[in-house]
């Protein structure tokens, strides 16, 4: 079975340690959920692991299968930092009640405006005959989430820089 490839990048104006701390802060994760328009959410975060359960409106492509809303489970496990603050991690996404799954490698490292965070992986929906079509429709929604994370992160970091100025 073919899988849909996922590639996304965030570029944050902060060092790697500050960026990682932001990405694992429950308050930041909550702001991402709010900015995404989630209907309900639960977040938990520590430096080695984050977990987010989000209920959101179903994309039209899967509304017939899941109803008006779906629950996305997102877990990230982080590896120990390198001396320069770089880290790798693994992001796993699942959709409750649907055979949808994403495995995404995370590479957080110094670069760009301060820290680059690359997301590379695969997404599958195991539904006979229509799975591939559903994957193609769902991947843009998944990658749009990384865009929301970028915007919330930029605002988060700007607010913290203003507070420390």
C-alpha positions as CSV (number, residue, x, y, z in Angstrom):
1,X,0.0,0.0,0.0
2,X,1.3,3.4,-1.0
3,X,1.6,6.0,1.7
4,X,1.3,9.8,1.5
5,X,4.4,11.6,2.3
6,X,4.4,14.5,4.7
7,X,7.0,17.2,4.7
8,X,6.8,20.5,6.6
9,X,9.2,23.0,8.2
10,X,9.0,25.6,10.9
11,X,11.6,28.3,11.3
12,X,11.6,30.0,14.7
13,X,13.5,33.1,15.8
14,X,15.0,31.5,18.9
15,X,17.8,29.1,19.8
16,X,17.2,25.4,19.8
17,X,16.7,25.1,23.6
18,X,14.2,27.9,23.7
19,X,12.3,26.4,20.7
20,X,12.2,23.0,22.3
21,X,11.0,24.5,25.6
22,X,8.2,26.3,23.7
23,X,7.1,23.2,21.7
24,X,6.8,21.2,25.0
25,X,5.1,23.9,27.1
26,X,1.4,23.0,27.8
27,X,0.4,26.7,27.5
28,X,1.9,26.9,24.0
29,X,0.2,23.6,23.0
30,X,-3.1,25.1,24.3
31,X,-2.6,28.2,22.2
32,X,-2.0,26.1,19.1
33,X,-5.3,24.2,19.8
34,X,-7.2,27.5,20.2
35,X,-5.7,29.0,17.0
36,X,-6.6,25.8,15.1
37,X,-10.2,26.2,16.1
38,X,-10.4,23.0,18.0
39,X,-13.8,22.2,19.6
40,X,-12.1,20.7,22.7
41,X,-8.6,19.7,23.7
42,X,-6.4,18.2,26.4
43,X,-2.7,18.9,26.5
44,X,0.2,17.6,28.5
45,X,3.8,18.4,28.1
46,X,7.2,17.7,29.6
47,X,10.6,18.1,27.9
48,X,10.7,14.4,26.8
49,X,7.1,13.9,25.8
50,X,4.0,15.8,24.7
51,X,0.5,14.5,24.3
52,X,-2.4,16.4,22.7
53,X,-6.0,15.1,22.3
54,X,-8.0,17.4,20.1
55,X,-11.6,17.3,18.9
56,X,-12.1,19.2,15.7
57,X,-14.5,19.6,12.8
58,X,-14.2,16.7,10.4
59,X,-12.9,17.7,7.0
60,X,-15.6,17.2,4.4
61,X,-13.7,14.2,2.9
62,X,-14.2,12.1,6.0
63,X,-17.5,13.6,7.4
64,X,-19.4,10.6,6.0
65,X,-17.2,8.2,7.9
66,X,-16.7,10.0,11.2
67,X,-19.6,12.5,11.5
68,X,-19.2,16.2,12.2
69,X,-16.1,16.0,14.4
70,X,-13.1,13.8,14.8
71,X,-10.6,13.3,17.6
72,X,-6.9,13.5,16.7
73,X,-4.3,12.1,19.1
74,X,-0.9,13.5,18.8
75,X,2.2,12.3,20.7
76,X,5.7,13.5,20.4
77,X,8.7,11.7,22.1
78,X,11.9,13.8,22.2
79,X,15.4,12.4,22.3
80,X,18.1,14.0,24.5
81,X,19.7,17.2,23.2
82,X,23.0,17.5,21.4
83,X,25.5,20.1,22.8
84,X,24.1,22.7,20.5
85,X,20.5,22.1,21.6
86,X,19.6,20.1,18.5
87,X,17.2,17.2,19.1
88,X,15.3,14.6,17.2
89,X,11.9,13.3,18.0
90,X,9.1,11.2,16.7
91,X,5.5,12.4,16.2
92,X,2.7,9.9,16.0
93,X,-0.8,11.0,14.9
94,X,-3.9,8.8,15.1
95,X,-7.6,9.5,14.5
96,X,-9.9,7.9,17.0
97,X,-12.3,5.5,15.3
98,X,-10.6,5.6,11.9
99,X,-7.6,3.5,10.6
100,X,-5.6,6.7,10.0
101,X,-2.0,6.9,11.2
102,X,1.0,9.2,10.7
103,X,4.6,8.5,11.7
104,X,6.7,11.7,11.4
105,X,10.4,12.2,12.3
106,X,11.3,15.6,13.8
107,X,14.6,17.2,13.3
108,X,15.1,20.4,15.5
109,X,18.4,22.1,14.9
110,X,20.1,25.5,14.8
111,X,19.5,27.3,11.5
112,X,17.3,29.7,9.6
113,X,16.1,32.5,11.8
114,X,17.4,30.6,14.9
115,X,16.0,27.1,14.8
116,X,14.7,24.9,12.0
117,X,12.2,22.2,12.8
118,X,11.7,19.7,10.0
119,X,8.8,17.2,9.9
120,X,9.2,14.2,7.5
121,X,7.0,11.1,7.5
122,X,4.2,9.1,6.1
123,X,0.4,9.1,6.5
124,X,-2.0,6.3,5.8
125,X,-5.7,5.7,5.9
126,X,-6.4,2.0,5.6
127,X,-9.9,2.0,4.0
128,X,-10.3,-0.3,1.0
129,X,-10.7,1.4,-2.3
130,X,-10.9,5.0,-1.0
131,X,-8.0,5.1,1.5
132,X,-5.6,6.7,-1.0
133,X,-8.1,9.3,-2.0
134,X,-8.9,10.2,1.6
135,X,-5.1,10.4,2.3
136,X,-4.7,12.9,-0.5
137,X,-7.5,15.1,0.9
138,X,-6.3,14.8,4.5
139,X,-2.6,15.6,4.1
140,X,-3.1,19.3,3.3
141,X,-5.1,19.6,6.5
142,X,-2.3,17.9,8.4
143,X,0.4,20.1,7.0
144,X,-1.8,23.2,7.6
145,X,-1.4,22.4,11.3
146,X,2.3,23.0,11.0
147,X,1.6,26.4,9.5
148,X,-0.6,27.2,12.6
149,X,2.2,26.1,14.9
150,X,4.6,28.5,13.0
151,X,2.3,31.5,13.5
152,X,1.5,30.7,17.1
153,X,5.2,30.1,17.8
154,X,6.2,33.4,16.1
155,X,3.6,35.3,18.3
156,X,4.7,33.3,21.4
157,X,8.4,34.2,20.9
158,X,7.7,37.8,20.1
159,X,5.6,38.2,23.3
160,X,8.4,36.7,25.4
161,X,11.0,38.9,23.7
162,X,8.9,42.0,24.4
163,X,8.5,41.0,28.1
164,X,12.3,40.6,28.5
165,X,13.1,43.9,26.7
